[in-house]
């Protein structure tokens, strides 16, 4: 019986080992890309009460072990609310900003300090039974955020509520150079020795901007933003993020809108990319940073999924896409030499250097038409409207070239072309040069679309 059970377990063990190897190899480009980079991560106070909090700290520790320079900004809004409630102190809000009176300040210091020490203690874990065994992480904090009073707003003196005046980037970089994790909180200090209560999101934005951080990561409760609302893509250009905030038809709660505004502000001020990641989804932070498709919502000034004219460097990626389809008889075989000669006619979509989809537009200017050909999408990226985006780009290019029609030949996908405005046609409607090359053995269906 023991022998039978051991043999039965071998395939599962082998599968797990293969999965581990595949995952490590897939994450390797991101490990190389992120090593030595500076990430600012905002941890809201709500995260500490989540069932996933301990694993989240372990994952942050793993980022540090992989060579990421980390600045953690710790929010404590629910802890502050609880401390004030226990003390029986009410603090009014004016335009969503807490008025921090002198009586409230001790409670706020206690709540912020307690959470800060709790996170610092968790990052000090080194038990052999935990993922942090042997990590030996050093954390550092201090008067690294200079603040100033918010002052009188709308006729109300906000007392000890303030805003960021300066981030001590020189000191923070020195700590990061020594391999330490820097911890910042929602408290800032003035040159006159006063303490001010700040928005942790503002501290995170100011730190990411001043440090010229490569990423700002904003952790939030619930599912990913693009999972909460199907109309929202997983990657947002800055313009799309602005439109999303202005779109009242899309229901987003107050906290999510605030985080989206924070991400947008950071990117506008020079941060390369901002990520909105759920702290409640197990492993979401690692998947977002170390996999091609991530697990959160990306806001960036650049375009994550690029769509552009192909270059000779894309030939290998194009061949990798079309060869399986050629072998299945879905596409006419094309040699590397042929693609190289025609490379300027190809469009590709790319993600982090990988070609995920391609197509070609072969013009017949004398006939005022062009052939949409060689449409191929990587198997991992199908059903994500990539082919439709390529078609839109081809139509734009065709119109700019003065073409009036597009035609396509297909053996397996007639319905896709019909759904995208093409109509059935016959060989007589093809340009004469294409008509002479028509392969009667393939007997491809012909479709034409007027632009």
N, C-alpha and C positions, 0 to 999 in steps of 0.2 A: 504493500500500500504506500509506504513512504517513497519508494522508487517511482511509482506511478504519479504521485503528486508532484514530485520534483520535475519529472519529465513534462508534466502538464503545465508547470509554471514557467518553463523555459521560454516558450514563445512570447508570453507576456513580458518577461524580463527583457528579452531581446528587443521587443517593440518599444519598451520604455527607454532602453539604452539608445536605440536608433533615434527616437524622438528627441532625447537629450542632445545628441550629436547634431541633429538637424537644427534644433533651436539655437545651440551655441554658434554654429556656423552662420545662421541667419542674422544673429545679433552682432557678429564680429565687426561689420562695417560701422555700426553705431558705437560700439565700444571704442574703436579707433577714433571716430569722429568726436566723441564727447570727452575723451581723456584730456585733461588740462583746461577744459572749458568751465566757465563760471555760470552756475544756475542759481537763481533766486527762487525759493519755494515758499509760498505763503500757506501756512497751516492754520486754518480757522479754528477757533475755540471749540466748535462743534465736533471736530474730528476726534478729540480726546475721549469722547463718550461713545464712539463707534466701536463695534465689535472687532473691526479690522485695524484698530489703532496700533496695536503692538506690531502687527505685520507691516503696517505702513512705516513705522520707525525702522524695522529691519530692512525694508526696501531702500529707505533713505541711506541707511548705513552701507548698503551694498553699492549705491551710487558712489559714495565716498571711496569705497574700496576699489572701484573701477576707475578712479582717477578724476572724478568730477569735483570741482571746487564749489562747495556748497555754502550758501547763505540762507538760513532758515528764518523766516519772519513769522512770529507766533502771535496769532490773534487770540483774544480772550473775552469776546463779547458776552457769551452766555455765562461765563464764570463771574464777570463783573456784575451782570444782572442779578445773579444769585447772591453775591456778596452784599450788594446794596439792598436787596430784598430782606436778607437776614438782619441787616442793621436797621431796617425800617427807614431807609433814605430814598426819597424819590428824586430823580434827576429828569427835568423836562428835556424834550427834544425840540429843537428849532431847525426846520428844514433838514430833518433827518440827522442832525448833529446833536450829540449829548452835551448838555451844559454841565460841566464838571465843577461843582462847587467845592469849597475847601473841605467840607465835611465828608464828601464822597471820595476824596483823593486817597485816604488811608485804605478804604475798601478796595479801590482799584489797584493800588500798589500790592496789596495782599493777594488779590486774585491773579494778577499778572505774574507776580513773583512765584507764587505756588505752582502755576502751570509751567512756567519756565524751568523751575527746578525739577518738575516731574519729567519733562522731556529730556532734560540734561541727564537725569538719572537713567532713563531708558537707553539713551545713546551710550551710556557707560557700561551697559551689559556686556559680559564676556563669558557667560556660562557655556560650557562645552555642549550643552543640550540645545542651544539656540543658534540661529544663523549668524549671530554676531560673535561666535567663538573665535578668539584670537584677533578681533578687530582693533581693540585698543584705540578707540577714537578719542581725540581731544576736542573739546568744545571750548569756545571763548565768547564772552559777552562783555559789555562795558558801555561807557558813554560814547557810543559810536554814532548816535543820531542826535544832532543839535536841533532843537525845536524853538518855535516862537509862538506867542499867544495868538489864538484866532481873533481875539479882541471882541469888539462890539459888532454884532451882525444883526440886521433887522431890528435895531434898538435894544438888543439883548447882549449883555456882557457874558461871554462864554467862559470866563474865569480860567480854570486850568485845562480847558480844551484847547489844543494847539494844532499846528501843522508843521511839516518838516521844513527845516531851514537849510540843513546841510547834512550830508553823509560823509563820515570820515573815511574816504576811500583809501587813503594811504595806509591807515592802520588796518583796515579790512584786508587789503591786498597782502599786507605783511603777514597777517594771520593765515590767510589762504596759502601763501607761499610756504608756510611752515607745516602745511597739511592739516590745519585745524578747521573744524566746522564753526562758522560764525553764527551766533544766535542773536537775533534782534527781536524786540517786542514792540508793543504799541505805546511804550513810554519813551519820551524824549526829554532832553535836558537843555536848559537855557544857559547862556554864559553868566547869568545872574544867580544861578544855582536853583532855579525853579524846575519843577517836574510838570510835564504836560501830557495829557491823554490824547493820543493820536489815533487816526484810522490805521489799522495794520495794513490795509490794502494800499494806503498812500505811502507807508513806509516801504512796502515791497516795491512799488513802482519807482519811488525815488532811489532806492538802493540799486535796482536793476538798471536804471538809467545812468546813475552816477558811476557805477562799476562797469558800464558798457557790457552788461551780461549777455551771454548768448541766448539764454532762455529765461523767461519768467513763467513759473508754474503756479497756477492758482487752483488749489484743491477745494472741492465743493461736495455737498451732500447730494444724494440721489443718483440717478442715471446720468450718463453723458448728455450734454446739451443737444447733440444731434439725434440722440435717442429719445429725448423728451418731446421733440418736435420734428416730425418727419420732413418738414419743409426746409430744415436747416442742414446743410452739408457738414461733413466731418472736418473739412478744411475751409476756412473763410479768409478771403482777401480783405484788406482793410475796408475797401469800399462796400463789400458785401456785409461786413460787420456793422458798418454805419447804417446801412439800409435796414438791417435786422433790428437795430435799436429803434429806428424810426417807424417800424411797421407795427402798428397797434393790433393788427389782426393776429399776430403770433403771440400766444400767451406764454410769457416768461415771468416767473416770480421776481419779487424785488431784489433778492440776493443774487439771482442769476444775471439780472440786468446790470447790477452793480459790478459783478465780476467781468461781464463783457465790456463794460465801460473802462474798467481798470486795464484789461488786456489791450483794448484799443488805444488807450492813452499811452501805455508803455511802448507799444509798437510805433506810434506816432513820434515818440521821443527817442527812438533809436534802437530799442530792443529788437533783435532779429525776429524772434518768434515767441509767442505766448501760448501756453497750453492750459485749457480748462480740463481738469481731471477729477474724477470722483474718488473721494477717500473711502467711500463705502463699497466700491467694487474691488474685490480681491485682486491684487496684482496689477491694477490699472496703471499705476505710475510706471512700472517697469515696461509694460506693454506699450505705453505711449512713447517712451523714450528709446526703446530698444527693439522695436519691430517696425516694419515698413508701413503698416496700416494703422498702428497705434490703437488707443482705446479711449481717447478723449477728443476734444475739439481744439483744432489748431487755428490760431489767428496769426497771420503773417503778412508782412509787406511784400514779400516775394510770393510766387505762386508755387504751391507744393506740387500739384499736378500740372506740369508744363505741357503745352501744346504748341508745336513749332515745326518749321521745316527741318527735315532730316539732314544730317551731315554724314560724311563717310564713317565717323566714329559710331554711328548708329546701325551700320550694316549688320554686325553680329547680332544685335538685338532684334532687328527686323527678321533675319533668317530664323532666329529661334522661335519667333511667333508664327511664321508662315510655313515652315517645314512640316510640322505635324498636320497642318491643313492640306498641304500638297500631298502628303502621304495618304491622307484620307480621301483624296480626289476632290476636295472642295475648292482648291485653287490650282491654277495652271503653274507648273514648276518654273521657278526663276533662279538663275544662277547668281552667284555672288558678283560675277563680272557684269551681268545685266543690271542688277540692282545698283552697282557702283556707277554705271554709266547714266542711270536714270534717277540717281539719288535726289536731285533737286525737285523731282515731281512727288516725292513722298512727304507725308506729314506723320509725325510721331507724337504720342503722349508719353511722358516720362514721369517717374516718381523716384526721387533719390538716385538718379543715374540709371535706372532700369526702364527699358522700353516696355510699356504696358499695353500699347495699342498702336496700330499704324494703318495707313491707307495711302493710296496714290491717286493723283489726278493727271491723266494723260490728255493734253489738249489736242483738238483737231480744229485749229482756228479757221481753216478754210471752210469748214462746215458749221462754224459757230457753236460747236459742242465739245464736250470733254467726257472722258471715260473715268468713272469712279471705280477703282480697282483695288485689289489686294487688301481688303478690309480684314484685319485680324486683331483679336483682343486676347490677351493672356488669360488663361483659364481661371486664375485667381481674381480677376477683375471684371468678369462678365456680369451682366445684369446691373451695371452701374452707369449706364447711359454713355459709355465712352464712344461707342460707334456713332451715336447720334451727335455727340460733340464734334467728332471728326467730320461728319457730314456737313454740319453747320459751317465749319472752317473751310471745307472744300467749296461749298456754295459761295461763300464770301470771296474766296480766291478766284473762282470761275467768273463771277460777276465783274470783279476787278480786271480780269483779262478780256472782258467783252464777250464772253460766251453766253449763249442764250439757253442752252440745254445741258443736262447731264444724262449719260446713259450708263447702264451697268448690266453685266452678264452674271447670272447666278444659276447654280444647279440645285441648291438646297435652301435658300433663304428668300423665296419670292415674297412671303408675307411681310418681312421686315421692310422691303423696298416699298411695297404698297402702303404700309402704315406710315411711311415717311414721304408720301406724296408722289411716288413714281407710278407710272401707268404701263401696262403691258404693251409691247411693241413687237415688230417683226424685223427680219434682217434687212428689208428694203429701207428701213429708217435709219440704219447705221451709216456712218461716213464710209465712203467707198474704200478707203484704205483699211478700215476695220472689217468691212464686209468681206474683203478678200482673205482675211486672216481667220475668219470665223471657222471654228472647228465643229463640223457637223456631227462628229462622233460624240462629242460632249453634249451637244444639243442643248446648250445653255439657254435659259429663258432670258429674254431681253426686256429691260425696263427703261423708260425715259421720263425725265422730270423737266418741266419747263421752269426756268428761273425767273 
